[in-house]
Amino acid sequence: MQRGELTPRGTFALSIATSLVGIFIIWFSLRAHFPERNTLVESAGKVEWVQWFKGTVRFKLTTDSRNFQYASKGGNSDWVYDSLRHSNGASVFVLVDASNSWKPMFSDTAYFDVYEVTISGRGEQHYSDVRSSWESDNSVGTGLGIALLLLGLYLYGKSRALHKT
């Protein structure tokens, strides 16, 4: 056997790992919950602070004790960040799922996901656009998961064929 050549065991292990990653991605993409608009609550105020963090926009409004996050998968996060940063005291309205907060790993700060942002005089990132963007992102994830699962099954078949030789 030459260096870099596929072995039955190595191919089998790779097939299992690839299949498991594919299954996880499919599960995560299909499990992603996007709340219905009528279940969301509005919060309004002026921007107290805003932060760009790995493609997401985190911020706080002066009239609300909660911290908010607009996820990059909602689309137009650059516009949301710039508009919040340059809101200059304008009123900001957001729709959030008040029953669902989360905390980043190693942090005590809870965030509420934002599903619509309206900034007086600057425009809005509407709920329907955010929903479409989330659904598109989830379908890409599902497709990727299926591709990895099929690759894992192919590699499993390859490992069986190598084992017979």
C-alpha positions in Angstrom: 0.0 0.0 0.0 1.3 3.4 -1.0 1.1 6.6 1.1 -2.2 8.4 0.6 -4.0 5.4 -0.7 -7.5 4.7 0.7 -7.7 1.9 3.2 -11.0 0.1 4.0 -10.9 1.3 7.6 -10.0 4.9 6.8 -12.7 5.0 4.1 -15.3 3.5 6.5 -14.4 6.0 9.3 -14.6 8.9 6.8 -18.0 7.6 5.6 -19.3 7.6 9.1 -18.0 11.0 10.0 -19.3 12.5 6.7 -22.7 10.9 7.2 -23.0 12.1 10.8 -22.1 15.7 9.9 -24.7 15.5 7.0 -27.4 14.3 9.4 -26.5 17.0 12.0 -26.8 19.7 9.3 -30.1 18.4 8.0 -31.5 18.1 11.6 -30.3 21.6 12.5 -31.7 23.2 9.3 -35.1 21.5 9.6 -35.3 22.2 13.3 -34.7 25.9 12.9 -37.8 27.7 14.2 -39.0 31.0 12.7 -41.8 32.5 14.8 -45.1 33.7 13.3 -45.4 37.4 13.1 -48.5 37.5 15.4 -46.5 35.9 18.2 -43.8 38.6 18.2 -43.8 41.7 20.5 -42.7 45.2 19.6 -40.1 47.1 21.5 -39.3 50.7 20.7 -36.7 53.2 21.8 -33.6 55.0 20.8 -30.3 53.2 20.3 -28.2 53.0 23.5 -25.4 51.0 21.9 -24.8 48.9 18.8 -22.1 46.4 18.1 -21.0 44.4 15.0 -20.2 40.8 16.0 -19.2 38.2 13.5 -21.8 39.3 10.9 -24.5 39.9 13.4 -25.8 43.1 14.9 -26.1 43.4 18.7 -27.8 46.4 20.2 -29.8 47.8 23.1 -32.6 50.3 23.2 -32.8 53.0 25.9 -36.4 52.0 26.9 -35.9 48.3 27.2 -33.7 46.2 29.6 -33.2 43.5 27.0 -30.3 43.1 24.6 -31.1 42.4 21.0 -29.4 40.6 18.1 -30.2 40.8 14.4 -28.7 37.6 12.9 -26.7 37.8 9.7 -29.0 35.1 8.2 -31.8 37.7 8.3 -30.1 39.5 5.4 -29.0 43.1 5.0 -27.2 43.1 8.3 -24.8 45.8 7.0 -27.8 48.1 6.4 -29.2 47.3 9.9 -25.9 48.0 11.5 -25.2 51.2 9.6 -28.8 52.4 10.2 -28.7 51.7 13.9 -25.2 53.3 14.2 -26.4 56.5 12.4 -29.9 56.6 13.8 -29.0 59.9 15.6 -31.7 59.6 18.2 -34.4 58.4 15.8 -37.0 56.0 17.1 -36.3 52.4 16.5 -38.9 49.7 16.5 -38.1 46.0 16.6 -40.2 42.8 16.6 -38.8 40.1 18.9 -39.8 36.7 20.3 -40.1 37.7 24.0 -40.3 34.1 25.1 -37.1 33.0 23.6 -33.7 34.4 24.6 -30.3 32.8 24.4 -26.8 33.3 25.8 -23.6 33.0 23.8 -21.1 30.4 25.2 -19.1 31.7 28.2 -21.4 34.8 28.6 -24.0 35.8 31.1 -25.6 38.3 28.6 -28.9 37.1 27.1 -30.0 38.2 23.7 -33.4 38.2 21.9 -33.4 37.6 18.2 -34.9 40.5 16.1 -37.2 39.6 13.2 -38.0 43.1 12.0 -36.3 46.5 12.4 -37.8 49.9 11.6 -35.9 53.1 12.0 -37.8 56.4 11.7 -36.6 58.2 8.7 -34.2 55.5 7.5 -36.4 52.6 6.4 -37.0 49.0 7.6 -35.9 45.4 7.3 -39.3 43.9 7.1 -40.4 40.6 8.7 -41.3 39.0 5.4 -37.8 39.7 4.0 -36.1 38.4 7.1 -38.3 35.2 7.0 -37.4 34.7 3.3 -33.7 35.0 4.1 -33.9 32.6 7.0 -35.8 30.0 4.8 -33.3 30.4 2.0 -30.4 29.9 4.5 -32.1 26.8 6.0 -32.7 25.2 2.5 -29.0 25.7 1.6 -28.2 23.9 4.9 -30.6 21.1 4.1 -29.1 20.7 0.6 -25.5 20.6 2.0 -26.6 18.1 4.6 -28.1 15.8 2.0 -25.0 16.1 -0.2 -22.8 15.1 2.8 -25.1 12.2 3.7 -24.9 10.9 0.1 -21.2 11.3 0.0 -21.0 9.3 3.3 -23.1 6.6 1.7 -20.9 6.6 -1.4 -17.7 6.3 0.8 -19.3 3.5 2.8 -19.9 1.6 -0.5 -16.3 2.3 -1.5 -15.0 1.0 1.9 -17.0 -2.2 1.3 -15.5 -2.6 -2.1 -12.0 -2.0 -0.8 -12.6 -4.5 2.0 -13.4 -7.2 -0.6 -10.2 -6.7 -2.5 
